[in-house]
Amino acid sequence: MSEPAAQPLLASASRAVQRLAELGDPLPADVAAQVSKLVPGSSPDVELRRELESLLRPFVLVEAEIDRSGMIVCTPGAAPPRLVQHGWRSFLMRVANPHRIETTLYPQAQGVFGIIDQRSHAARTALPDALTSVPRIAGSWLEVKLASPGDLSGLEAEYTVISLYSRDGGTRSGAVMFAVAAPDEPESLTRPPERLAMRRTMFEGRSYAASFEFDCRPSQEIRFDVREPDGSSCVATITVCDAQGRIYPSKAMRLAPDMFFHDHVYRATGEVIRLPEGHYQISARRGPEYRETRRDVEITSGTEAVAIALDRWVDPARRGYYSGDPHIHAGGCSHYNVPTEGVTPETMIRHVRGEGLWLGSVLTWGPCYYHQKQFFSGESISPPALLEHAQMQQAQGMTWTPRPTDRDHESMLRYDVEVSGFPSSHSGHAILLGLTDQDYPNITLLEDWPSWNLPIMRWARAQGALVGYAHCGLGLSVGTDELPNHLVPSFASIGSNEIIVDVPLGAADFQCGAEVAPAAELNIWYHLLNVGYRTLMLGETDYPCIYDEGPGVGRTYVRLPEAPHGPHALETWMAGLQNNASYFGDGRSHVFDLAVDGDVVREHAMDATGTVRVTATVAAWLPEQPPPPPEPGRSAYSAPVGWHLERARIGDTRDVLLEVLVNGVPVASREVAADGAEHAVAFDVPLERSSWIAMRILPSVHTQPVFVEIAGQPIRASRRSAQWLHDSVEALWESKSGFIRDGERAAAREAYDAARAAYRARHDECEVD
């Protein structure tokens, strides 16, 4: 076997030494200095290699050798296997590659957590379907990852850096191994390269892992004293990262209520996070009504608590506006790789409280239907934010005690249904809010529910439920930002779709958005309003399916005489939504008390045409400077293309554009400073016919409309809107009728025809194009 050349080996060693320093585990200064003095050509290669290997050997944790078939045999190196509880330690790894294989390394902490399949492994152990998983959770204490690029360059020997995380303190047995992707095995969605790499080690009796007795220095519990500006206690989002940007607690080792897809965790005043000694940046907030608070904190052996003073910039509840997210989930999508069950109300209420929401509608849907439906009660609830499954969480090391707070009573949950993953889902995902019975009559399996939505909507409305459509813009983009536009979409996805049939038949109340492109979301709504329907629009999140960040990325604010409390909190909120002032958006801007001639009622009457005075109070907040450009491939804001006030920023100023709409068309506007202050605005708006009026800051906030009828005439503002709706019904039928069961298709065709007839009638009643 030939000796590796000195120059490339020195180069890889220099990169590894630099990386160790960046990670906070530098080599001793004298060793690093001696390595830096080794220069190719200064001595014969064999001497340089010998001196380099001698200097680095005491700091190598794993010696790895790749055989001819690409299998990696790992053995312990000379570095003492010392770790720190709830923290990272980084070490050198030496890779001998005599056959000069160019490939990618994949690490695994054998039998425990590792970078390989981290998401589904963390997910499965969190499911409460088998307490026999407790021993596996208890053993899942070690995480390993490459801290340098995992691509091997084909050198006969090279150095890289690995980082290890220990959940536990004390002495623990563990093993570390690596595999390389097999070039002759075809990858697939279910078998990506890293999974194929590890699979190869399963079929041989020999061990490829380096085994250790790790000495893990204990960390300490740090209590978080989280306070509202008035000193009250609450639940908030807490994000802890070190100087290398590593997140604590380890995302791979989280169980509910801490989610492995969040950077943050939700903690109440007095609750803890276990941290080793070191320097951290800690940030906190409670949703978009708060500016993010950041603190640089040095954790020492004497540190017991960290004080967090939240920075609220707006309080809509003081003006009588109460926030809700009508679309969140406790199971499915990001919660679990195989979404069969989900988390309990004790976790969901913690997340809703941590985002400063008054109401969260937890919707049971297809993947978690049979398990989650047990939490339906037909009432709003505010459970304690307990740890869900004590045996699992104790095994995982979550020994902290949940704490009640002064603000807990402000947040409520209501379990209801999203018709998603059901036979009718192709017609659009229907949301049913305020059900008294969640089981469709004479049905035991969700596969037997109707294959189109109208029968479901009528059944739910007969219970007094408020019904509408989720993520309304999906599949409705037509390549323009114009509003309203008159291009008929393909209806090829799961957006509002059948709402254009259900609304004229009196069977749908709202659609939900504030998630994707505003033009795709608002266009149907504007057309329906233009022909006189009182359809509502709500902001939602679809957490954690469209957005992982938490509930309330999109939210709805409703004006009420008092806070919605008690078992009928949702019904109170829904009644306000139908009758009172409200607005929706991303929570970074607010339009309070939209009024016509000083009156905030939703229905306004005039004897004759003329000018009306449109007023409101507007508040918005942006940082003084725009954010830095995002990293390649990442969005600057939470929504890739959707709602975020930052997208409304005018140039490099702090101003945003507020618009007044009449029948969906801007008729007046002014720039408003997004400085967190309240700004009174007023506009004189001429009305030539019965119309609807609204305000918006796109893409951040939009009010519900005020309907102004003149001389008793209904709103019939646009023949083109009526024609668009009529034509869209037929396009929808062409797209969706094939998914409707044969036995239901005749009734569906009749309903679609009735909807088209309604639009034809309104077309003829309209005064203008």
C-alpha positions in Angstrom: 0.0 0.0 0.0 1.4 3.4 -1.0 1.8 6.1 1.6 -0.6 9.1 1.2 1.0 12.2 -0.3 1.8 14.8 2.3 0.3 17.9 0.7 -3.4 16.8 0.4 -3.2 15.2 3.8 -1.9 18.4 5.3 -4.6 20.4 3.6 -7.4 18.2 5.0 -5.8 18.4 8.4 -5.6 22.2 8.3 -9.2 22.4 7.3 -10.2 20.1 10.1 -8.2 22.0 12.7 -9.8 25.3 11.6 -13.2 23.7 11.8 -12.6 22.5 15.4 -11.7 26.0 16.4 -14.9 27.4 14.8 -16.9 24.8 16.7 -15.5 25.8 20.0 -13.3 22.7 20.5 -9.9 24.0 19.3 -6.8 21.9 19.6 -4.3 23.1 22.2 -2.6 26.3 21.0 0.8 24.7 20.8 -0.5 21.7 18.8 -2.3 24.0 16.4 0.8 26.1 16.0 3.0 23.1 15.2 0.5 21.8 12.6 0.5 25.2 10.9 4.3 25.1 10.6 4.2 21.9 8.6 4.7 23.0 5.0 5.0 20.7 2.0 8.6 20.6 0.8 10.1 21.7 4.1 10.9 18.1 4.9 10.5 14.7 3.1 6.9 13.6 2.7 7.3 10.6 4.9 8.6 12.8 7.8 5.9 15.4 7.4 3.2 12.7 7.4 4.8 11.1 10.5 4.9 14.3 12.4 1.4 15.3 11.4 -0.1 12.0 12.4 1.8 12.1 15.7 0.5 15.6 16.5 -3.2 14.8 15.7 -3.5 11.2 17.0 -4.4 12.2 20.6 -7.4 14.2 19.3 -8.9 11.5 16.9 -12.0 10.0 18.3 -12.7 7.6 15.4 -10.4 5.8 13.0 -12.3 4.7 9.9 -11.1 2.6 7.0 -13.0 2.0 3.8 -12.6 -1.5 2.2 -12.7 -2.4 -1.4 -16.5 -2.8 -1.4 -17.1 0.5 0.2 -17.8 -0.7 3.7 -16.4 1.3 6.6 -14.8 -0.3 9.7 -14.6 2.1 12.6 -12.4 1.7 15.6 -11.8 4.0 18.6 -9.1 6.6 18.3 -6.9 8.0 21.1 -9.1 11.0 22.0 -10.8 10.6 25.4 -14.5 10.1 24.8 -15.7 12.9 26.9 -19.1 14.6 26.1 -21.3 17.1 27.8 -25.0 16.6 28.7 -27.3 18.5 26.4 -24.4 20.0 24.5 -22.0 19.3 21.6 -18.4 18.1 21.5 -16.4 18.0 18.3 -13.5 15.6 17.5 -11.2 14.7 14.6 -11.9 11.6 12.6 -9.3 10.0 10.3 -10.5 8.3 7.2 -8.2 5.7 5.5 -9.3 5.2 1.9 -6.7 3.0 0.3 -8.9 2.3 -2.8 -9.5 6.0 -3.3 -13.3 5.8 -3.4 -15.0 9.1 -4.1 -18.3 9.0 -2.2 -20.3 10.6 0.7 -20.1 9.7 4.3 -23.2 9.1 6.4 -22.9 9.0 10.2 -25.0 6.9 12.6 -25.0 6.6 16.4 -25.6 2.8 16.4 -29.0 1.9 17.9 -29.7 5.5 18.9 -30.4 8.9 17.4 -28.3 9.9 14.4 -28.4 12.1 11.4 -29.7 9.1 9.3 -33.5 9.0 9.2 -33.6 11.5 12.1 -37.0 12.8 11.2 -39.0 9.5 11.1 -37.0 8.0 14.1 -37.7 11.0 16.3 -41.3 10.9 15.1 -42.0 7.3 15.7 -40.8 7.2 19.2 -43.1 10.1 20.0 -46.2 8.2 19.1 -48.1 6.9 22.1 -49.3 3.7 20.3 -46.9 1.4 22.2 -45.2 2.0 25.6 -42.8 -0.8 24.7 -41.0 2.0 22.8 -40.0 3.5 26.2 -36.8 1.4 26.4 -35.9 2.5 22.9 -36.4 6.2 23.9 -34.4 5.7 27.1 -31.5 4.3 24.9 -31.7 7.1 22.4 -29.4 9.4 24.1 -26.6 10.0 21.6 -26.6 12.0 18.3 -23.7 12.2 15.9 -23.2 14.3 12.8 -20.5 15.4 10.4 -19.4 18.9 11.2 -17.4 19.1 7.9 -18.5 18.2 4.4 -19.2 14.5 4.1 -17.8 14.2 0.6 -14.7 12.1 0.4 -12.3 13.4 -2.2 -10.6 10.1 -3.1 -7.5 10.7 -1.1 -5.8 7.7 0.5 -6.2 9.4 3.9 -7.9 12.6 5.1 -9.2 14.2 8.2 -12.7 15.4 8.9 -14.6 16.6 12.0 -17.5 14.9 13.8 -19.8 16.4 16.5 -21.5 14.3 19.2 -24.5 15.4 21.4 -25.4 13.6 24.6 -28.8 13.8 26.1 -27.6 12.3 29.4 -25.0 12.9 32.0 -22.7 10.3 33.6 -21.2 7.2 32.0 -23.0 5.8 29.0 -22.1 3.1 26.5 -22.5 4.1 22.8 -21.2 3.4 19.4 -20.5 5.4 16.3 -20.4 4.1 12.7 -20.4 5.5 9.2 -21.5 4.2 5.8 -21.1 5.4 2.2 -23.7 5.5 -0.5 -23.6 2.4 -2.8 -23.4 3.6 -6.4 -25.0 0.5 -7.8 -28.2 0.7 -5.7 -31.0 2.8 -7.2 -32.3 5.4 -4.8 -36.0 6.2 -4.5 -38.2 8.5 -2.4 -38.4 5.8 0.3 -34.8 4.8 0.0 -32.6 7.9 -0.3 -28.8 7.4 -0.4 -28.2 7.7 3.3 -30.8 5.0 4.1 -29.3 2.7 1.4 -25.9 3.3 2.9 -26.9 2.2 6.3 -29.0 -0.7 5.0 -25.8 -2.4 3.7 -24.6 -2.9 7.3 -27.7 -4.7 8.4 -27.0 -7.9 6.4 -23.6 -8.9 7.9 -22.8 -10.3 11.3 -19.7 -8.3 11.8 -19.7 -4.9 13.6 -18.6 -1.8 11.7 -19.0 0.5 14.7 -16.5 2.0 17.1 -17.8 1.4 20.7 -17.1 3.7 23.6 -17.7 4.2 27.3 -18.6 7.9 27.1 -18.0 10.2 30.1 -20.8 12.8 29.9 -20.3 15.9 32.1 -23.7 16.9 33.5 -25.4 20.2 32.5 -27.8 22.2 34.5 -31.5 23.2 34.4 -31.9 26.9 33.6 -35.2 28.4 34.6 -36.8 31.0 32.3 -38.5 33.9 33.9 -40.7 35.0 31.0 -42.7 38.2 31.6 -45.2 40.3 29.7 -44.7 44.1 29.8 -47.1 44.3 32.7 -45.2 41.7 34.7 -47.7 38.8 34.2 -46.5 35.3 33.5 -47.2 33.6 30.2 -46.0 31.0 27.7 -43.6 32.2 24.9 -41.5 30.8 22.2 -37.9 30.4 23.3 -35.0 29.8 20.9 -31.6 29.0 22.2 -28.5 28.7 20.0 -24.8 28.8 20.6 -22.1 30.7 18.8 -22.1 28.0 16.0 -25.8 28.4 15.4 -26.6 25.0 17.0 -30.1 24.8 18.5 -30.9 23.7 22.0 -32.4 21.3 23.1 -31.3 19.0 20.2 -34.1 18.9 17.6 -33.4 15.2 16.9 -34.2 14.3 20.5 -37.4 16.1 21.1 -40.7 14.7 22.2 -44.0 16.6 22.4 -44.5 19.4 23.4 -41.1 20.2 22.0 -41.3 19.6 18.2 -38.3 18.4 16.2 -39.3 20.6 13.3 -39.1 23.8 15.4 -36.0 25.8 16.2 -37.9 27.1 19.3 -39.6 25.4 22.2 -42.6 26.7 24.1 -41.9 27.4 27.8 -44.0 29.0 30.5 -42.6 31.3 33.2 -40.7 29.2 35.6 -40.1 26.2 33.3 -36.7 25.1 32.3 -34.3 24.1 29.5 -31.2 22.1 30.4 -28.0 23.8 29.1 -24.3 23.2 29.6 -22.0 26.0 30.4 -21.3 28.3 27.5 -22.3 31.4 25.6 -25.8 31.5 24.0 -28.1 33.8 22.1 -31.6 33.5 23.5 -34.6 35.0 21.7 -38.3 35.1 22.6 -41.6 36.3 21.4 -45.3 35.5 21.5 -46.4 35.7 17.9 -46.3 38.8 15.6 -47.8 41.2 18.1 -44.4 41.1 19.8 -41.0 42.3 18.7 -38.4 39.6 19.1 -36.4 39.9 22.3 -32.8 38.8 22.0 -30.2 38.3 24.8 -26.6 37.2 24.8 -26.2 35.0 27.9 -23.2 33.4 29.5 -24.3 30.2 31.3 -21.9 29.4 34.2 -22.1 26.9 37.0 -23.8 29.5 39.2 -26.5 30.4 36.6 -30.0 29.4 37.8 -32.3 31.6 35.8 -32.6 33.8 32.7 -35.0 36.7 32.7 -36.9 37.3 29.5 -38.9 40.6 29.2 -41.3 40.3 26.2 -41.7 43.3 23.9 -45.3 43.8 22.8 -45.8 46.4 20.2 -49.6 46.1 19.8 -52.4 44.7 21.8 -55.5 44.2 19.7 -57.5 42.8 22.6 -57.4 46.2 24.3 -59.3 47.5 21.4 -61.7 44.6 21.6 -60.2 42.5 18.8 -59.5 38.8 19.6 -57.3 36.6 17.5 -58.0 33.1 16.2 -56.5 30.6 13.9 -59.3 28.5 12.4 -57.0 25.9 10.9 -54.3 24.0 12.9 -53.7 20.3 13.3 -52.6 18.0 16.1 -51.6 15.2 13.8 -50.2 14.8 10.3 -47.8 16.5 8.0 -44.7 17.7 9.8 -45.9 16.2 13.2 -45.1 12.7 12.0 -43.5 11.1 9.0 -46.3 8.5 9.1 -49.1 10.6 10.6 -51.3 8.1 12.4 -52.0 9.7 15.7 -50.6 13.1 16.7 -50.3 15.1 19.9 -52.8 15.8 22.6 -54.7 18.9 23.7 -52.1 19.5 26.4 -49.5 20.1 23.7 -51.7 22.0 21.3 -52.8 24.5 24.0 -49.2 25.2 24.9 -48.5 26.0 21.2 -51.6 28.3 20.9 -50.7 30.1 24.2 -47.1 30.5 23.1 -48.2 32.3 19.9 -50.5 34.7 21.8 -53.7 33.4 20.2 -57.1 33.6 21.9 -58.6 30.7 19.9 -57.1 27.7 18.0 -59.4 25.4 15.9 -57.7 22.0 16.0 -59.1 20.2 12.9 -59.2 16.4 12.7 -58.5 15.2 9.2 -57.8 12.0 7.2 -54.4 10.8 8.4 -55.2 11.2 12.1 -59.0 10.9 11.9 -59.7 7.8 14.0 -57.3 8.8 16.9 -57.8 12.5 17.0 -61.6 12.4 16.9 -61.6 11.3 20.5 -60.7 14.9 21.6 -63.9 16.3 20.0 -66.4 17.5 22.7 -68.5 20.1 20.9 -67.1 22.7 23.3 -64.2 25.0 23.6 -61.6 23.9 26.2 -58.5 25.3 27.9 -56.6 22.4 29.3 -53.5 22.6 31.4 -50.3 22.4 29.3 -49.1 19.2 30.8 -46.5 16.7 29.4 -48.4 14.2 27.4 -47.0 10.8 28.1 -45.1 10.7 31.3 -43.4 7.4 30.8 -42.0 8.3 27.5 -41.0 11.8 28.5 -39.3 10.6 31.7 -37.4 8.0 29.6 -36.3 10.8 27.3 -35.1 13.0 30.1 -37.9 15.5 30.2 -38.2 15.8 33.9 -39.2 19.5 34.1 -42.5 20.4 35.7 -45.1 22.3 33.6 -46.2 25.6 35.2 -49.5 27.5 35.0 -49.3 31.2 34.1 -51.4 34.3 34.5 -52.3 34.3 30.9 -53.4 30.7 30.4 -57.1 31.4 30.6 -56.8 33.7 27.6 -56.3 30.8 25.1 -58.9 28.2 24.1 -59.0 25.2 21.8 -61.9 23.9 19.8 -61.7 20.5 18.1 -63.6 20.3 14.8 -63.1 18.7 11.3 -61.3 19.5 8.1 -62.6 17.4 5.2 -59.2 16.5 3.9 -58.2 13.0 3.0 -61.9 12.3 2.6 -63.6 11.2 -0.7 -64.7 14.8 -1.4 -61.3 16.5 -0.8 -60.8 17.0 -4.6 -63.6 19.6 -4.4 -61.6 21.6 -1.9 -60.7 21.0 1.7 -63.8 22.0 3.7 -63.5 23.4 7.3 -66.4 22.7 9.6 -66.3 25.0 12.7 -68.7 24.6 15.7 -70.0 21.1 15.0 -72.2 19.4 17.6 -71.7 16.0 15.9 -68.6 15.2 14.0 -69.8 11.9 12.5 -71.6 12.1 9.2 -74.9 10.2 9.4 -74.9 6.5 8.9 -71.1 6.4 8.2 -68.5 4.5 10.1 -65.5 4.9 7.8 -64.3 8.2 6.4 -64.0 6.5 3.0 -67.8 6.3 2.9 -68.4 10.1 3.3 -69.9 11.9 0.3 -67.6 12.3 -2.7 -68.5 16.0 -3.1 -68.8 18.7 -0.5 -72.3 20.2 -0.8 -74.0 17.4 1.2 -71.4 17.8 3.9 -71.7 21.5 4.1 -75.5 21.3 4.4 -75.2 18.7 7.1 -72.8 20.9 9.1 -74.8 24.1 8.7 -77.9 22.3 9.9 -76.0 21.9 13.2 -75.3 25.7 13.4 -71.7 25.2 12.2 -69.8 27.9 10.2 -68.4 26.2 7.1 -65.9 27.1 4.4 -62.8 26.2 2.6 -59.1 25.9 3.6 -55.9 27.2 1.9 -58.2 28.9 -0.6 -55.5 29.9 -3.2 -54.1 26.4 -3.9 -54.5 25.6 -7.6 -56.1 29.0 -8.4 -53.1 31.0 -9.6 -53.4 32.2 -13.1 -50.1 34.0 -13.5 -51.1 37.5 -12.6 -51.2 39.6 -9.5 -54.2 41.6 -10.8 -57.2 41.8 -8.5 -59.8 41.1 -9.5 -58.8 39.2 -12.6 -61.0 37.4 -15.0 -58.8 34.4 -16.1 -60.6 31.1 -15.3 -58.2 28.9 -13.3 -57.7 25.1 -13.8 -59.1 24.2 -10.4 -56.5 21.4 -10.4 -55.6 21.4 -6.7 -57.3 21.6 -3.3 -58.1 25.3 -2.9 -61.6 26.9 -2.7 -62.9 25.1 -5.7 -66.5 24.1 -4.8 -67.1 27.3 -2.9 -68.4 28.8 -6.1 -71.2 26.2 -6.1 -71.9 26.2 -2.4 -72.2 30.0 -1.8 -75.0 30.7 -4.3 -76.8 27.6 -2.8 -76.5 29.1 0.7 -74.2 26.3 1.9 -70.8 28.0 2.5 -69.8 30.9 4.7 -66.1 31.6 4.3 -62.8 30.8 2.8 -59.4 30.8 4.5 -56.1 32.2 3.3 -53.2 34.5 4.2 -50.8 31.7 3.2 -49.9 31.9 -0.4 -50.1 34.5 -3.2 -52.8 37.1 -2.4 -54.1 37.2 -6.0 -54.8 33.5 -6.0 -56.5 33.7 -2.6 -58.6 36.8 -3.0 -59.9 36.6 -6.5 -62.8 34.3 -5.9 -63.7 36.3 -2.8 -63.8 39.6 -4.7 -66.0 38.2 -7.4 -68.4 36.7 -4.9 -68.6 40.1 -3.1 -69.1 41.9 -6.4 -72.3 40.1 -7.1 -73.7 40.6 -3.6 -72.8 37.5 -1.6 -71.6 38.1 2.0 -68.9 35.5 2.0 -66.2 35.9 4.7 -62.5 35.7 4.4 -60.3 34.4 7.3 -56.6 34.1 7.9 -55.3 30.7 8.8 -52.0 28.8 9.2 -52.7 25.1 8.4 -50.1 24.3 11.0 -47.9 22.2 10.6 -48.8 21.4 6.9 -48.3 24.7 5.1 -46.4 26.3 7.9 -44.2 24.6 10.5 -43.4 27.7 12.6 -46.4 27.5 14.9 -50.1 28.4 15.0 -51.1 31.9 14.0 -48.8 32.5 11.0 -52.1 33.5 9.4 -54.7 34.8 11.8 -58.1 36.4 12.1 -59.1 39.2 14.5 -62.7 39.7 15.5 -64.2 42.7 17.4 -66.2 41.5 20.4 -67.6 43.3 23.5 -65.6 40.9 25.7 -63.1 38.1 25.5 -64.3 34.8 24.2 -64.3 32.5 27.2 -65.9 29.3 28.3 -67.3 26.3 26.4 -69.0 28.5 23.8 -66.0 30.7 23.1 -65.8 29.6 19.5 -69.5 30.2 18.9 -69.1 33.7 20.4 -66.1 34.4 18.1 -68.0 33.1 15.0 -71.0 35.3 15.7 -68.7 38.3 15.9 -67.1 37.3 12.7 -70.4 37.2 10.9 -71.7 40.5 12.4 -68.9 42.7 13.6 -65.8 44.3 12.3 -62.9 41.9 11.7 -59.7 41.6 9.7 -57.2 38.9 8.8 -53.5 38.7 7.8 -50.1 38.0 9.2 -50.5 39.9 12.5 -47.8 42.4 11.6 -50.3 45.1 10.6 -53.8 45.9 11.9 -56.8 47.9 10.8 -59.1 48.7 13.7 -62.6 50.0 13.5 -63.2 50.4 9.8 -66.2 52.7 9.7 -68.4 54.4 7.0 -69.6 57.8 8.1 -68.5 57.0 11.7 -70.5 53.8 11.9 -68.6 50.4 12.3 -71.6 48.2 11.4 -71.1 45.8 8.6 -74.3 46.7 6.8 -74.7 50.4 5.9 -77.7 52.0 4.2 -77.8 55.3 2.2 -80.8 57.0 0.6 -78.9 58.3 -2.4 -75.5 58.2 -4.1 -72.8 60.5 -2.8 -69.6 60.7 -0.9 -68.9 58.7 2.3 -66.3 59.2 4.9 -64.2 56.0 5.4 -62.1 55.9 8.6 -60.0 53.5 10.6 -57.0 53.2 12.9 -54.0 51.5 11.4 -50.9 50.1 13.2 -48.0 48.2 11.7 -44.5 47.4 12.7 -41.3 46.8 10.6 -37.7 47.0 11.9 -36.0 50.2 10.8 -33.8 48.3 8.3 -34.9 45.6 5.9 -33.5 42.1 6.7 -30.3 41.0 5.1 -30.5 39.0 1.9 -31.4 35.3 2.6 -29.1 32.4 2.2 -29.2 30.8 -1.3 -32.3 28.7 -1.6 -34.0 30.1 1.4 -36.8 32.6 1.7 -36.2 35.9 3.5 -39.6 35.6 5.2 -41.8 32.9 6.6 -43.9 32.6 3.5 -42.1 31.7 0.2 -44.5 33.7 -1.9 -47.3 34.7 0.5 -48.2 37.2 3.2 -45.6 39.1 5.2 -45.6 42.8 5.9 -41.9 43.0 4.9 -43.0 42.5 1.3 -45.1 45.7 1.6 -42.1 47.8 2.6 -41.7 50.7 0.2 -38.1 50.7 -0.9 -35.7 51.2 2.0 -38.2 53.2 4.0 -40.4 52.0 6.9 -43.6 52.9 5.0 -46.2 50.6 3.6 -49.2 51.4 1.3 -52.7 51.3 2.8 -55.5 51.1 0.2 -59.2 51.7 0.3 -61.2 49.4 -2.0 -64.6 49.8 -3.6 -65.8 46.6 -5.2 -62.2 45.2 -5.2 -60.6 48.2 -6.9 -58.4 50.7 -5.1 -59.9 54.1 -5.1 -57.7 55.8 -2.5 -54.4 55.2 -0.7 -51.8 56.6 1.6 -48.4 55.6 2.9 -48.4 54.7 6.6 -45.3 54.4 8.7 -44.8 50.9 10.1 -43.4 52.2 13.3 -45.7 50.4 15.7 -47.7 53.6 16.5 -51.5 53.9 15.8 -52.4 56.1 12.9 -55.9 57.5 12.3 -56.8 57.6 8.6 -59.7 59.1 6.8 -60.8 59.1 3.1 -63.6 60.7 1.3 -65.0 58.1 -1.1 -67.7 58.7 -3.8 -70.2 55.9 -4.3 -72.2 55.7 -7.5 -74.0 52.5 -6.7 -74.4 49.9 -3.9 -70.9 48.7 -3.1 -68.6 47.0 -0.7 -65.8 48.9 0.9 -62.6 47.5 2.5 -59.0 48.4 3.5 -55.9 46.4 2.9 -52.1 46.5 3.1 -51.0 43.7 0.8 -49.6 41.3 1.5 -50.2 41.7 5.2 -53.7 42.6 6.3 -57.2 42.9 4.8 -60.5 43.9 6.5 -63.8 42.3 6.0 -66.0 44.5 3.9 -68.6 47.0 4.9 -71.6 46.6 2.6 -73.3 49.8 1.6 -76.7 49.6 -0.1 -78.0 52.7 -1.7 -81.8 53.3 -2.1 -82.4 49.7 -1.1 -80.7 48.3 -4.1 -78.6 45.1 -3.6 -74.9 45.0 -4.5 -74.5 44.0 -8.1 -71.2 45.6 -9.0 -69.9 43.7 -11.9 -71.3 41.7 -14.8 -67.8 40.5 -15.5 -67.6 39.0 -12.0 -70.9 37.2 -12.5 -69.7 35.9 -15.9 -66.4 34.7 -14.4 -68.2 32.8 -11.6 -70.6 31.3 -14.1 -67.8 30.1 -16.4 -65.7 28.9 -13.5 -68.5 26.6 -12.3 -68.3 24.8 -15.7 -64.5 24.7 -15.6 -64.8 23.2 -12.1 -67.2 20.5 -13.3 -64.8 19.6 -16.1 -61.9 19.2 -13.5 -63.7 17.5 -10.7 -66.8 15.6 -11.9 -64.7 12.5 -12.6 -64.0 12.2 -8.9 -67.6 12.2 -7.9 -69.2 8.7 -7.5 -71.6 7.6 -10.1 -74.5 7.5 -7.7 -73.9 11.1 -6.6 -73.0 12.7 -9.9 -76.6 13.5 -11.0 -77.3 15.4 -7.8 -74.0 17.2 -8.2 -74.7 18.2 -11.8 -78.1 19.6 -10.7 -76.4 21.7 -8.0 -73.7 23.0 -10.4 -76.4 23.9 -12.9 -78.3 25.7 -10.1 -75.2 27.7 -9.2 -74.7 28.7 -12.8 -78.3 29.8 -13.0 -77.9 32.0 -9.9 -74.9 33.7 -11.5 -76.8 34.2 -14.7 -79.5 35.9 -12.8 -77.1 38.2 -11.0 -75.3 38.9 -14.2 -78.6 40.3 -15.6 -79.1 42.4 -12.4 -75.7 44.0 -12.5 -75.6 47.7 -13.6 -72.1 47.8 -15.0 -69.5 45.5 -16.5 
